Amino acid sequence: MEILKKIINIIFNILIIIVLILIILSVYYIFQMKVQKKDNASIFGYAFFEVATGSMSGTIEIGDVVIVRNTKDVEENDIIVYKENDNYITHRLIKKQKDKYITRGDANNSEDAPIDKEQVYGIVEKVIPKVGVWKKVLFSKEVLILGVILVLIIGILISLKNKTEDKND
């Protein structure tokens, strides 16, 4: 029974550390977006973008999240993210012509209008499928309320456990 308590304690401590790291990253993200007035946030030179259209369907689907390394050093056939007007677009670089780049979505039949090198945000390093679906589920009102209730119950149980242990000592 004592081993089980130690294992539960270790798991609980790991969960607390993970939650604290997520909170710190979230605060840093919010700081970049709200205080520094950036239109995207990056952590250690990487940013996350959720794909909103099917222009890269077959390679990247709607609701997938792409991890993008911030760089202007891109090559033909790289999947890049670039800014056009106020939107970030994820397409494949198909031609480099001096300072102009030509891109196209894998599911599109025609090339995009040429972009400048300065519009390039970076290269897609990793695609995380279906994150958009999980985000909608996890951040729904019902799940958030259940999460808060669960945290409160766990806090109360820990508090009661500590009081009981203090009385037994």
MOHU-V964668 format. One record per residue. N is the residue number from 0. PHI is phi in radians with two decimals (* if undefined). D_FIRST is the distance of its C-alpha to the first C-alpha in Angstrom with 1 decimal. Layout:
N/PHI/D_FIRST + N/PHI/D_FIRST
This chain:
0/*/0.0 + 1/-1.15/3.8 + 2/-1.14/5.4 + 3/-1.06/5.2 + 4/-1.10/6.4 + 5/-1.14/8.8 + 6/-1.11/10.0 + 7/-1.10/10.7 + 8/-1.08/12.4 + 9/-1.10/14.4 + 10/-1.06/15.5 + 11/-1.09/16.5 + 12/-1.11/18.4 + 13/-1.11/20.2 + 14/-1.09/21.2 + 15/-1.09/22.6 + 16/-1.09/24.5 + 17/-1.08/25.9 + 18/-1.09/27.0 + 19/-1.10/28.6 + 20/-1.09/30.5 + 21/-1.10/31.6 + 22/-1.13/32.8 + 23/-1.07/34.7 + 24/-1.12/36.3 + 25/-1.15/37.3 + 26/-1.09/38.8 + 27/-1.08/40.7 + 28/-1.07/41.9 + 29/-1.10/43.1 + 30/-1.01/44.8 + 31/-1.11/46.7 + 32/-1.31/47.7 + 33/-1.61/48.6 + 34/-1.44/49.6 + 35/-1.46/51.1 + 36/1.01/52.5 + 37/-1.45/51.6 + 38/-1.57/51.9 + 39/-2.68/48.9 + 40/-2.10/46.0 + 41/-2.22/44.9 + 42/-2.19/42.0 + 43/0.97/42.8 + 44/1.44/45.9 + 45/-2.13/44.3 + 46/-2.24/44.6 + 47/-2.05/43.3 + 48/-2.28/45.7 + 49/-1.60/45.2 + 50/-1.39/47.9 + 51/-1.87/50.0 + 52/-2.21/52.6 + 53/-1.66/53.0 + 54/-1.14/55.5 + 55/-1.93/53.2 + 56/-0.90/52.0 + 57/1.78/51.0 + 58/-1.94/49.6 + 59/-2.35/48.0 + 60/-1.85/47.5 + 61/-1.02/47.6 + 62/1.62/44.3 + 63/-1.26/43.3 + 64/-1.94/42.5 + 65/-1.88/44.3 + 66/-1.68/43.3 + 67/-2.05/46.5 + 68/-1.50/47.4 + 69/-1.26/50.1 + 70/-2.79/53.1 + 71/-1.75/56.8 + 72/-1.47/56.9 + 73/-2.11/56.9 + 74/-2.17/58.5 + 75/-1.00/60.0 + 76/1.43/57.4 + 77/-1.21/54.6 + 78/-1.56/53.0 + 79/-2.10/53.6 + 80/-2.03/53.0 + 81/-2.36/56.1 + 82/-1.80/57.2 + 83/-2.26/60.1 + 84/1.01/61.2 + 85/-1.87/57.9 + 86/-1.97/56.0 + 87/-1.71/53.9 + 88/-2.06/54.8 + 89/-1.92/52.9 + 90/-2.48/55.5 + 91/-1.54/56.5 + 92/-1.37/59.1 + 93/-1.87/61.9 + 94/-2.58/64.7 + 95/-1.97/65.2 + 96/-2.25/68.8 + 97/0.95/69.2 + 98/-1.68/67.6 + 99/-1.91/67.1 + 100/-2.09/64.3 + 101/-1.97/64.3 + 102/-2.14/61.2 + 103/-2.79/60.4 + 104/-1.26/57.5 + 105/-1.03/56.7 + 106/-1.64/57.4 + 107/-1.64/60.6 + 108/-1.60/64.1 + 109/-2.15/65.7 + 110/-1.29/65.1 + 111/-1.41/64.2 + 112/-1.10/66.6 + 113/-1.02/66.6 + 114/-2.10/64.4 + 115/-1.49/64.7 + 116/-0.99/62.4 + 117/-1.18/61.5 + 118/-1.35/60.0 + 119/-1.24/57.3 + 120/-1.58/53.9 + 121/3.05/52.1 + 122/-1.82/50.9 + 123/-1.25/48.2 + 124/-1.68/45.5 + 125/-2.67/42.9 + 126/-1.97/42.8 + 127/-1.89/39.6 + 128/-1.24/40.3 + 129/1.07/39.8 + 130/-1.15/38.4 + 131/-1.00/40.9 + 132/-1.14/39.4 + 133/-1.12/35.9 + 134/-1.07/37.4 + 135/-1.09/39.1 + 136/-1.23/36.0 + 137/-1.16/33.6 + 138/-1.76/36.3 + 139/-1.25/37.5 + 140/-0.99/37.6 + 141/-1.13/35.2 + 142/-1.19/32.4 + 143/-1.11/32.9 + 144/-1.10/32.7 + 145/-1.08/29.4 + 146/-1.09/28.1 + 147/-1.10/29.1 + 148/-1.06/27.7 + 149/-1.09/24.3 + 150/-1.09/24.4 + 151/-1.10/25.4 + 152/-1.10/22.6 + 153/-1.07/19.9 + 154/-1.07/21.8 + 155/-1.13/22.0 + 156/-1.09/18.3 + 157/-1.13/17.5 + 158/-1.07/20.4 + 159/-1.11/19.2 + 160/-1.08/15.7 + 161/-1.14/17.6 + 162/-1.13/20.0 + 163/-1.13/17.4 + 164/-1.14/15.9 + 165/-1.12/19.5 + 166/-1.22/20.5 + 167/-1.33/17.8 + 168/-1.40/19.0
